[in-house]
Amino acid sequence: MNRVNTLRWADAILDDARDIARQHVGHDGTLLNGMELFYVARLVSAASCYRSAGLTLLSNRVYHFARRAALYGTSENVRDAWESFDRLNAAGGCPI
């Protein structure tokens, strides 16, 4: 697979994770039980694809995002997490 297709694939997987965060959340913004594994798997897959395409910084950010999701599972507000992730990427700041 060439770099452009790898990036498209990574973007599609990341969009899938975002869709999970939109569709499978409770009223408090946290993931419903059982969805965290699917969610984290999508984030890790997207990060891996970004790394394969040579976008190490973005890959590290997505891995960091996945790590937080794995750590906090259903207790983190995923809506807020996505807003922070989007702000971070728009500003070019450090993920830590």
N, C-alpha and C positions, 0 to 999 in steps of 0.2 A: 504494500500500500504506500502511495506517495505521501509527502508531507501535507499537501492540501487536503487529501482525503482523511488523513489521520486527524487533522484539526477539525474537520467537519464532524467526524465521528466523536471526538472529544466534546465538542460543543453540544452535540445531540445528547450525549450521555449526561452532561452537566444540566442541560435543559430538562431531562427526565428527572434528575434529582430535585430540581426546582419545582417541577410539577408535583412530585411526591410531597414536598414541603407545603405546597398550596392546597392540595386535595385531601391529604390525610393528617390533618391537624385538628386538635380540639379547639374549643372556644378560647382557651388561654394561649394558643399559638404553639403548643407542644405537639410533637408527633404522637399519633395513636399507637398504643402497644402493638408490637409486632412489625411495625413499619421501619424501625430504626435500622434493621439489618439490610433491607432493600436500599434504604437511603444511603447508608455508609458505603455499601458495595458500589453504588453508582458514582459516588464521589471519588472513591479510590480508583475505579476504572477510568474516570475522566482524567484524574491526575496522572495516571500511568500513560494515557494517550498523549497528554500535553508534554510529558517528559520525552516520549518517543519522538515527538515532533520537534524537540529542541527548545521548548518553552519552559525552561527549568524554573524560573521565578513563578510563573503562573501555576506550574505543577506543584511547587512547594506550598503555595497558598491554598490550593485545593486539598492537598494532603493535610495541611493544618486544619482546614475546615472539617475534613473527614475525621481527624483525630478528636476534635472537640465533640463532634456528633457521637462518636463512639464512646467517649468518656462520659458525656452527660445524658446520652440516650433520650429518653422521653421527658427529661426534666428541663431541657433547654428550649427556649422559645425560638423556633426555627425561622419565624418571620423576622424577628429582630436579627438573628444570625445572618440571614440573607441580605438584609439592609446594610449591616456592617461589612459584609463581604463585598457588596457592590460599591460601597463608599471607599473601601480600601483599594479596590482595583481602579476606581476612577481617579483616586488621589495618588496612587503609586506608592503608598506607604508600606511599612514593614508589618508583617502579619502577627508579630509578637508584641 
